[in-house]
Amino acid sequence: MSRRVHWLALVLVLIATGMSIAVYKHRVLGYPLQAETIEPTWIVQARMQITPGNGPIKASLRLPTNSPGMGQLRENFISRGYGLTVQEGSDRREAVWTVRRATQRQSLYYQSVFYRDPVSQTFLPRPAFPEVPSLEEPFQTAMLSTVEEVRRQSADIASFTTSLLKRINSSAPTEEMALFLNSPDYRGHRVRIARVILAGARIPSVQVNGFYLSDVSRTQPVRWLAVHNQREWLFFDPATGQMGLPDNFLIWWTGESPPIDVEGADLVDLAWSIRRNDLTALDLAEQRSAAHATWLAPFSLFNLPVQAQAVYAVLMLVPIGAFIMILMRNVVGMPSFGTFMPVLIALAFRETGLLAGLVMFSIVVAVGLSLRFYLARLHLLLVPRLTAVLIIVVFLMVLLSLASHSLGWEVGLSVGLFPMVILAMIIERMSIVWEERGPSDALKEGLGSAVIAALAFLVMSLPLVQHLAFVYPELMLVVLGLTILMGRYSGYRFNELIRFRALARSVK
C-alpha cells in the first residue's frame, strides 16, 4: 500500500468513525443538535384498589411492551406486603402481585415513563392467516356477504379495512351490518365486529388498547384496530376509519381481555392517570442511554464530576481552535507567533470578551516589547531574560487590573486569566523577529496572531460549537481526520495569490 493510499484511508476511517458514532447518538439515542431542545415525557400510572377475601390473593396487570413511535425509560412497582414477579412472553408482559393473606383494602401502583421515539417501530411479530370463523346463521351469511361486497369496492387490505369501518359507523347501515350492530354480543363493539369480518376475509387483525398521552388526572383506555398486510401492521381508528397511529397514542396491551385479573379479592377500582413532564433533550438522551445500557453510556462526559465537566467543556474546544489555526496558516497564509499561542489567547478572550481582550493583549505586548528591548541592552542570558519578561507581564497585568477596577471596568479583572507564559513568549519571539527581520515582519506576525485568536474565539464562542464539542466528543475524530488531510496540503495560499497576481497577469 502506497503512502498516499494509506494516508487517504486513515483520513476516511477517522471521519467515517466519528460521523457514524455521532449519527447513531443523534438518531437512535436522541442526543440533540441544539442545547435548549425540550422533549416531553409522560408518566402513566395505574392504581388498583382491591378488597381482600379469605384466602391468598393474586393480581395480574398487563404491562406495556412495544408501541410504535414510543419508548419506555423506566418503570416502578409500588405495593406493601405483596410479592412481585414480572412474567414476560413473546407478545405480552405481566406484573403479578401475590400475598398469602390480607386484612384490609389496599392499593397497588404501577408507574412508567414514556417518550416519543420515531426510531422504535416494532410491534407484534408477523401473524398467520386466520381461519374463516364459523358463526350461527344468519350471522355467517351476513359476514360472507359483507366480505364479498367490501372486497369488490377495495383494492388492498388498507382500503378494505377503511371501507369496512365506514360501513360499521354509517348512519344508515346495511341489513347485514345492522344485524351485527344490534346483536347483544357485538353491540357498540366496533373493533369486535371489524375483526370478525376481517377474519372472514382471512385478514390478520388484533385489538390494541392504549391511551392518548395528555396531562389528565383520570383517563380510560381506548380501543384501536391493527391489521397486518403481510408487510407491516396498519392501525385504524375504529370510530372514524382513519389509518395511522397518532403521535401521542401509547399502546398498552392487545386483545379483548381486561388489563387486570384478580383472584381471591374484589377489584374495587382501576384508575389510570397521565402526567406530562418536560425534559431537555439532553437529559432525556442520557436517561435513555443509561436505561437501555448502550455501549456508549460509559463514554459520556456527563458521567464525570461537575468540576471535570467544566474543564473538558473548555478543553474540547482547543482542537477546533487549532484546526482554525491550520486553515489560517496553511491555506490563507496568515503569519503568527508559534502554533498554539493564538488558540490559548482565544481561550482567554472567553473570559474578557473579544474587544476588551484585544485591547489588553495589545497593551501588554506593546509595553512588554518596549521593556524587552531595554533588557536586550543588558545582555542577559536567555533564561534570566525570559524570567524577567514573565515578571514584567505579571506586573503589567496587575496594573491593568487595578486601573480597570478604579475606573469601574470589571472586565479588566479577567486579565489575570490570560496565559502569562504565552504572553511572555510572544514578547520574546516578537523582539527576536524585530531584530532579525525588521519591525514589519514582527508587526505582521503579531497582528496575524491577534486576528487568528479573534477568529478562533468567535468560532469557539458559538453555542452550537460548544454543545457539539461536549455532547459529541467523537467529532474530534472528524477534526483529526481533517487535520491529517490538511497535513499534506501543498497548494497555493490565498496570500500568495494576492502577492503574485501581477505575475499571473503578465503570464496571461
C-alpha positions as CSV (number, residue, x, y, z in Angstrom):
1,M,0.0,0.0,0.0
2,S,1.4,3.4,-1.0
3,R,1.8,6.2,1.4
4,R,-0.8,8.2,-0.3
5,V,-3.4,5.4,-0.2
6,H,-2.6,4.8,3.5
7,W,-3.0,8.5,4.2
8,L,-6.4,8.7,2.4
9,A,-7.6,5.5,4.1
10,L,-6.7,6.8,7.5
11,V,-8.5,10.1,6.9
12,L,-11.6,8.3,5.7
13,V,-11.7,5.9,8.6
14,L,-11.3,8.7,11.1
15,I,-14.0,10.8,9.6
16,A,-16.4,7.9,9.0
17,T,-16.0,6.6,12.5
18,G,-16.6,10.0,14.2
19,M,-19.6,10.8,12.0
20,S,-21.1,7.3,12.4
21,I,-21.0,7.4,16.2
22,A,-22.4,11.0,16.2
23,V,-25.3,10.0,13.8
24,Y,-26.0,6.9,16.0
25,K,-26.2,9.0,19.1
26,H,-28.5,11.5,17.4
27,R,-30.8,9.2,15.6
28,V,-31.0,6.2,17.9
29,L,-30.3,7.7,21.4
30,G,-31.8,11.1,20.7
31,Y,-28.9,13.3,21.6
32,P,-30.0,16.8,20.4
33,L,-28.1,19.0,18.0
34,Q,-29.3,22.1,19.9
35,A,-28.6,22.6,23.5
36,E,-32.0,24.0,24.5
37,T,-34.2,21.5,22.8
38,I,-37.1,20.4,25.1
39,E,-38.7,16.9,24.8
40,P,-41.9,15.8,26.5
41,T,-42.2,12.7,28.6
42,W,-45.3,11.2,30.2
43,I,-45.7,9.4,33.5
44,V,-48.5,6.9,33.2
45,Q,-49.8,5.4,36.4
46,A,-52.2,2.6,37.1
47,R,-53.7,2.4,40.6
48,M,-55.6,-0.8,41.6
49,Q,-57.7,-0.9,44.8
50,I,-58.6,-4.4,45.9
51,T,-60.6,-5.7,48.8
52,P,-59.2,-9.0,50.1
53,G,-61.2,-12.2,50.6
54,N,-60.5,-15.0,53.0
55,G,-57.6,-16.7,51.1
56,P,-54.5,-15.9,49.0
57,I,-54.6,-13.0,46.6
58,K,-53.2,-12.8,43.1
59,A,-53.4,-9.7,40.9
60,S,-52.1,-9.7,37.4
61,L,-51.7,-6.4,35.5
62,R,-50.9,-6.3,31.8
63,L,-47.7,-4.2,31.2
64,P,-46.8,-2.2,28.0
65,T,-44.5,-4.0,25.6
66,N,-43.9,-2.5,22.1
67,S,-45.7,0.7,21.0
68,P,-44.6,2.1,17.6
69,G,-43.2,5.6,17.9
70,M,-42.9,5.3,21.7
71,G,-40.0,4.4,24.0
72,Q,-40.0,3.4,27.7
73,L,-37.5,4.9,30.1
74,R,-38.2,3.1,33.4
75,E,-41.0,1.6,35.5
76,N,-41.8,1.4,39.2
77,F,-43.9,-1.0,41.2
78,I,-45.4,0.1,44.5
79,S,-47.0,-2.3,46.9
80,R,-46.8,-3.0,50.6
81,G,-46.6,-6.6,51.8
82,Y,-47.1,-8.2,48.4
83,G,-44.6,-10.3,46.5
84,L,-43.9,-9.2,42.9
85,T,-42.8,-11.0,39.8
86,V,-42.7,-9.8,36.2
87,Q,-43.6,-12.5,33.7
88,E,-42.5,-12.0,30.1
89,G,-43.6,-13.8,27.0
90,S,-43.1,-13.3,23.3
91,D,-46.1,-10.9,22.9
92,R,-47.0,-9.9,26.5
93,R,-45.7,-8.8,29.9
94,E,-47.5,-9.1,33.2
95,A,-46.8,-7.9,36.7
96,V,-48.1,-10.4,39.2
97,W,-48.6,-9.4,42.9
98,T,-49.3,-12.2,45.4
99,V,-49.9,-12.3,49.1
100,R,-50.9,-15.2,51.4
101,R,-53.5,-13.2,53.3
102,A,-54.6,-9.6,53.6
103,T,-56.9,-8.0,56.1
104,Q,-57.8,-4.6,54.6
105,R,-58.3,-2.8,51.4
106,Q,-55.0,-1.9,49.7
107,S,-53.8,0.0,46.6
108,L,-51.2,-1.4,44.2
109,Y,-49.4,1.1,41.9
110,Y,-47.6,0.8,38.6
111,Q,-45.8,3.8,37.1
112,S,-43.8,4.0,33.8
113,V,-42.2,6.9,31.9
114,F,-42.6,7.1,28.1
115,Y,-41.2,9.4,25.4
116,R,-41.6,9.8,21.7
117,D,-39.1,7.6,19.8
118,P,-39.6,7.7,16.0
119,V,-36.9,5.0,15.6
120,S,-39.0,2.4,17.5
121,Q,-41.4,0.8,15.1
122,T,-41.6,-2.7,16.5
123,F,-44.9,-4.2,17.4
124,L,-46.2,-7.8,17.3
125,P,-44.5,-10.5,15.1
126,R,-46.0,-11.3,11.7
127,P,-49.2,-13.3,12.3
128,A,-50.6,-16.3,10.4
129,F,-53.7,-16.1,8.3
130,P,-56.8,-16.6,10.4
131,E,-59.3,-19.3,9.7
132,V,-62.7,-18.2,8.5
133,P,-64.9,-18.1,11.6
134,S,-68.0,-20.4,11.8
135,L,-70.9,-18.3,13.0
136,E,-74.5,-19.1,13.6
137,E,-77.0,-18.1,11.0
138,P,-77.9,-15.6,9.9
139,F,-74.5,-14.1,11.0
140,Q,-72.5,-16.4,8.8
141,T,-74.3,-15.3,5.7
142,A,-74.1,-11.7,6.7
143,M,-70.4,-11.9,7.3
144,L,-69.7,-13.6,3.9
145,S,-71.9,-11.2,2.1
146,T,-70.2,-8.2,3.7
147,V,-66.8,-9.6,2.9
148,E,-67.7,-10.1,-0.8
149,E,-69.3,-6.6,-1.1
150,V,-66.4,-4.8,0.6
151,R,-63.8,-6.7,-1.4
152,R,-65.4,-5.6,-4.7
153,Q,-65.0,-2.0,-3.6
154,S,-61.4,-2.1,-2.3
155,A,-58.0,-2.5,-3.8
156,D,-55.9,-3.8,-0.9
157,I,-56.1,-4.6,2.8
158,A,-55.8,-0.9,3.8
159,S,-58.7,0.2,1.6
160,F,-60.7,-3.0,2.6
161,T,-60.4,-2.1,6.3
162,T,-61.2,1.6,5.8
163,S,-64.3,0.7,3.7
164,L,-65.4,-1.8,6.3
165,L,-65.1,0.7,9.2
166,K,-67.1,3.3,7.3
167,R,-69.9,0.7,6.9
168,I,-69.8,-0.1,10.6
169,N,-70.0,3.6,11.5
170,S,-72.6,4.5,8.8
171,S,-75.7,6.3,10.0
172,A,-77.7,4.1,7.6
173,P,-76.1,0.7,7.8
174,T,-76.9,-2.2,5.5
175,E,-79.1,-5.0,6.7
176,E,-76.1,-7.3,7.2
177,M,-74.2,-4.7,9.2
178,A,-77.3,-3.8,11.3
179,L,-77.6,-7.5,12.3
180,F,-74.2,-7.3,13.9
181,L,-74.7,-3.8,15.4
182,N,-78.0,-4.8,17.1
183,S,-76.7,-8.2,18.4
184,P,-76.1,-8.3,22.2
185,D,-72.7,-10.0,21.5
186,Y,-71.5,-7.1,19.3
187,R,-73.5,-4.1,20.4
188,G,-71.2,-1.0,20.5
189,H,-68.1,-3.0,19.9
190,R,-66.8,-1.8,16.5
191,V,-63.5,-3.5,16.8
192,R,-65.0,-6.9,17.5
193,I,-67.3,-6.6,14.5
194,A,-64.5,-5.5,12.3
195,R,-62.2,-8.3,13.4
196,V,-64.9,-11.0,12.7
197,I,-65.5,-9.7,9.2
198,L,-61.7,-9.3,8.6
199,A,-61.3,-12.9,9.7
200,G,-64.0,-13.9,7.2
201,A,-61.7,-12.3,4.5
202,R,-58.7,-14.1,6.1
203,I,-57.0,-10.8,7.0
204,P,-55.0,-10.9,10.3
205,S,-56.1,-8.3,12.9
206,V,-55.8,-7.6,16.6
207,Q,-57.4,-5.2,19.0
208,V,-55.0,-2.8,20.6
209,N,-55.7,-0.9,23.8
210,G,-54.0,2.3,24.9
211,F,-54.1,5.9,25.8
212,Y,-53.9,9.3,24.3
213,L,-51.0,10.9,26.1
214,S,-52.1,14.2,27.7
215,D,-51.9,15.7,31.1
216,V,-55.0,14.2,32.8
217,S,-55.7,13.1,36.3
218,R,-58.0,10.3,35.3
219,T,-58.5,8.6,31.9
220,Q,-59.7,5.4,30.4
221,P,-58.1,3.2,27.7
222,V,-59.4,3.3,24.2
223,R,-59.6,0.6,21.6
224,W,-57.9,0.7,18.2
225,L,-57.7,-1.8,15.4
226,A,-54.4,-3.2,14.0
227,V,-54.4,-5.1,10.7
228,H,-51.4,-6.8,9.0
229,N,-51.0,-6.6,5.3
230,Q,-48.2,-9.2,5.1
231,R,-45.6,-6.5,5.2
232,E,-46.4,-4.4,8.2
233,W,-49.0,-3.5,10.8
234,L,-51.6,-0.9,9.9
235,F,-53.5,0.9,12.6
236,F,-57.1,2.2,12.3
237,D,-59.3,4.4,14.4
238,P,-62.5,2.3,14.7
239,A,-64.6,5.4,15.3
240,T,-63.5,7.2,12.1
241,G,-61.8,4.6,9.9
242,Q,-58.7,6.8,9.6
243,M,-55.5,5.0,9.2
244,G,-52.3,5.9,11.1
245,L,-51.4,5.8,14.7
246,P,-51.3,9.3,16.3
247,D,-48.0,10.5,17.6
248,N,-49.4,10.8,21.2
249,F,-51.0,7.3,21.3
250,L,-49.5,4.7,23.6
251,I,-50.3,1.1,23.0
252,W,-50.6,-0.7,26.4
253,W,-51.9,-4.2,25.7
254,T,-53.5,-6.2,22.9
255,G,-56.6,-8.4,22.8
256,E,-60.1,-8.1,24.3
257,S,-59.1,-9.4,27.7
258,P,-59.2,-6.8,30.6
259,P,-55.9,-5.2,31.7
260,I,-56.0,-6.8,35.2
261,D,-57.1,-10.1,36.6
262,V,-57.7,-10.5,40.3
263,E,-58.1,-13.8,42.2
264,G,-59.1,-14.1,45.8
265,A,-60.1,-10.5,46.1
266,D,-62.5,-7.9,44.6
267,L,-61.3,-5.2,42.3
268,V,-62.8,-2.0,43.7
269,D,-61.3,0.5,41.3
270,L,-58.7,0.7,38.5
271,A,-57.7,4.3,37.9
272,W,-55.4,5.5,35.1
273,S,-53.6,8.9,35.2
274,I,-51.1,10.6,33.0
275,R,-48.8,13.5,33.8
276,R,-46.6,15.3,31.3
277,N,-43.0,16.1,32.4
278,D,-40.8,18.2,30.0
279,L,-37.1,17.4,30.0
280,T,-34.3,18.8,28.0
281,A,-33.5,16.6,25.1
282,L,-30.0,16.1,26.5
283,D,-31.3,14.8,29.9
284,L,-33.7,12.5,28.1
285,A,-30.9,11.1,25.9
286,E,-28.7,10.5,28.9
287,Q,-31.6,8.6,30.7
288,R,-32.4,6.6,27.6
289,S,-28.7,5.6,27.1
290,A,-28.5,4.5,30.8
291,A,-31.9,2.8,30.8
292,H,-31.1,0.7,27.8
293,A,-27.4,0.1,28.8
294,T,-26.0,1.1,25.4
295,W,-22.3,0.6,24.9
296,L,-21.8,4.3,24.6
297,A,-23.2,5.1,28.0
298,P,-19.9,4.7,30.0
299,F,-18.1,7.0,27.5
300,S,-20.3,10.1,28.1
301,L,-18.6,13.1,29.5
302,F,-21.7,13.6,31.6
303,N,-20.5,10.7,33.8
304,L,-17.6,12.8,35.1
305,P,-17.8,15.1,38.2
306,V,-19.1,18.6,37.6
307,Q,-15.6,20.1,38.1
308,A,-14.2,17.8,35.5
309,Q,-17.0,18.5,33.1
310,A,-16.3,22.2,33.3
311,V,-12.6,21.6,32.5
312,Y,-13.4,19.4,29.5
313,A,-16.1,21.8,28.2
314,V,-13.1,24.1,27.6
315,L,-10.5,21.5,26.5
316,M,-12.8,20.1,23.9
317,L,-12.7,23.5,22.1
318,V,-8.9,23.5,21.8
319,P,-8.8,21.1,18.8
320,I,-11.4,23.3,17.0
321,G,-9.3,26.4,17.6
322,A,-6.1,24.5,16.5
323,F,-7.9,23.5,13.2
324,I,-8.8,27.1,12.6
325,M,-5.1,27.9,13.1
326,I,-4.2,25.3,10.4
327,L,-6.6,26.8,7.9
328,M,-5.4,30.4,8.6
329,R,-1.7,29.5,8.3
330,N,-1.6,26.7,5.7
331,V,-4.5,27.8,3.4
332,V,-4.8,31.5,4.0
333,G,-1.1,32.1,4.7
334,M,-1.5,34.4,7.7
335,P,1.7,34.6,9.8
336,S,1.6,34.2,13.5
337,F,3.8,33.6,16.5
338,G,4.0,29.9,17.3
339,T,1.5,27.2,16.6
340,F,-0.9,27.2,19.6
341,M,-0.3,30.7,21.1
342,P,-3.3,32.2,19.3
343,V,-5.5,29.4,20.4
344,L,-4.6,29.8,24.0
345,I,-5.2,33.6,23.7
346,A,-8.6,32.9,22.2
347,L,-9.5,30.8,25.3
348,A,-8.6,33.8,27.4
349,F,-10.9,36.0,25.3
350,R,-13.8,33.8,26.5
351,E,-13.5,35.5,29.9
352,T,-12.6,39.0,28.9
353,G,-14.7,39.4,25.7
354,L,-13.2,40.0,22.3
355,L,-12.8,43.8,22.2
356,A,-11.5,44.1,25.8
357,G,-9.2,41.1,25.3
358,L,-7.7,42.6,22.2
359,V,-7.1,45.9,23.9
360,M,-5.5,44.3,26.9
361,F,-3.4,42.0,24.6
362,S,-2.2,44.9,22.7
363,I,-1.3,47.0,25.8
364,V,0.6,44.1,27.5
365,V,2.5,43.2,24.3
366,A,3.4,46.7,23.4
367,V,4.6,47.7,26.9
368,G,6.3,44.4,27.4
369,L,8.1,44.6,24.0
370,S,9.4,48.1,24.9
371,L,10.8,46.8,28.1
372,R,12.2,43.8,26.3
373,F,14.3,46.0,24.1
374,Y,15.7,47.7,27.2
375,L,16.6,44.3,28.7
376,A,18.5,43.5,25.4
377,R,20.9,46.2,26.2
378,L,21.8,44.5,29.5
379,H,23.0,41.4,27.5
380,L,21.2,38.9,29.8
381,L,21.3,35.2,29.3
382,L,18.2,33.5,27.8
383,V,16.6,32.0,30.9
384,P,17.0,35.1,33.1
385,R,15.8,37.3,30.3
386,L,12.6,35.2,29.8
387,T,12.0,35.2,33.6
388,A,12.4,39.0,33.6
389,V,9.9,39.3,30.8
390,L,7.5,37.0,32.6
391,I,7.7,39.1,35.8
392,I,7.1,42.2,33.7
393,V,4.0,40.6,32.2
394,V,2.6,39.7,35.6
395,F,3.3,43.2,36.8
396,L,1.5,44.8,33.8
397,M,-1.5,42.5,34.3
398,V,-1.7,43.6,38.0
399,L,-1.5,47.3,36.9
400,L,-4.3,46.8,34.3
401,S,-6.5,45.1,36.9
402,L,-6.0,47.9,39.4
403,A,-6.6,50.6,36.8
404,S,-9.8,48.9,35.5
405,H,-11.1,48.4,39.0
406,S,-10.6,52.0,39.9
407,L,-12.4,53.0,36.7
408,G,-15.3,50.6,37.3
409,W,-14.4,48.3,34.4
410,E,-14.9,44.9,35.8
411,V,-13.9,43.2,32.6
412,G,-10.3,44.3,33.4
413,L,-10.3,41.9,36.4
414,S,-10.4,39.0,34.0
415,V,-6.9,39.9,32.6
416,G,-5.4,37.6,35.2
417,L,-6.8,34.7,33.2
418,F,-4.5,35.5,30.3
419,P,-1.8,32.8,29.8
420,M,1.1,34.7,31.3
421,V,3.8,32.4,29.9
422,I,2.3,32.6,26.4
423,L,2.3,36.4,26.6
424,A,5.9,36.3,27.7
425,M,6.9,34.0,24.9
426,I,5.1,36.2,22.4
427,I,7.0,39.3,23.6
428,E,10.3,37.4,23.4
429,R,9.5,36.0,19.9
430,M,8.4,39.3,18.6
431,S,11.5,41.0,19.8
432,I,13.7,38.4,18.1
433,V,11.8,38.8,14.8
434,W,12.1,42.5,15.1
435,E,15.8,42.3,15.4
436,E,16.4,39.7,12.8
437,R,13.8,40.5,10.0
438,G,12.7,44.0,10.9
439,P,9.7,45.7,12.6
440,S,7.5,45.0,9.5
441,D,7.6,41.2,9.9
442,A,7.3,41.4,13.6
443,L,4.2,43.6,13.4
444,K,2.7,41.3,10.7
445,E,3.1,38.2,12.9
446,G,1.8,40.0,15.9
447,L,-1.3,41.2,14.0
448,G,-1.8,37.8,12.5
449,S,-1.7,36.2,15.9
450,A,-4.4,38.6,17.1
451,V,-6.6,38.0,14.1
452,I,-6.3,34.2,14.3
453,A,-7.1,34.4,18.1
454,A,-10.1,36.6,17.4
455,L,-11.4,34.3,14.7
456,A,-10.9,31.2,16.9
457,F,-12.7,33.0,19.7
458,L,-15.7,33.8,17.5
459,V,-16.0,30.1,16.4
460,M,-15.4,28.6,19.8
461,S,-18.0,31.0,21.4
462,L,-20.8,29.7,19.2
463,P,-23.3,27.8,21.4
464,L,-23.7,25.2,18.7
465,V,-20.0,24.5,18.5
466,Q,-19.7,24.3,22.3
467,H,-22.7,22.0,22.5
468,L,-21.5,19.7,19.7
469,A,-17.9,19.5,21.1
470,F,-19.0,18.4,24.5
471,V,-22.0,16.2,23.7
472,Y,-20.4,14.6,20.7
473,P,-16.7,14.2,21.6
474,E,-16.4,11.6,18.9
475,L,-16.5,14.5,16.4
476,M,-12.9,15.2,17.4
477,L,-12.1,12.1,15.2
478,V,-13.5,14.1,12.3
479,V,-11.3,17.1,13.3
480,L,-8.3,14.8,13.5
481,G,-9.1,13.3,10.1
482,L,-9.4,16.8,8.5
483,T,-6.2,17.8,10.2
484,I,-4.3,14.9,8.7
485,L,-5.9,15.7,5.4
486,M,-4.6,19.2,5.6
487,G,-1.2,17.9,6.7
488,R,-0.3,17.2,3.1
489,Y,-1.8,20.3,1.6
490,S,0.9,21.9,-0.7
491,G,-1.2,24.1,-2.9
492,Y,-1.2,27.9,-3.1
493,R,-2.1,30.0,-0.2
494,F,-4.6,32.9,-0.6
495,N,-2.0,35.5,0.3
496,E,0.3,34.1,-2.4
497,L,-2.4,34.5,-5.0
498,I,-2.6,38.2,-3.9
499,R,1.2,38.6,-3.9
500,F,1.8,37.2,-7.3
501,R,-1.3,38.5,-9.0
502,A,0.8,40.9,-11.1
503,L,2.9,37.9,-12.3
504,A,-0.2,36.0,-13.2
505,R,-1.5,38.9,-15.3
506,S,1.9,39.1,-17.2
507,V,1.8,35.4,-17.9
508,K,-1.7,35.7,-19.4
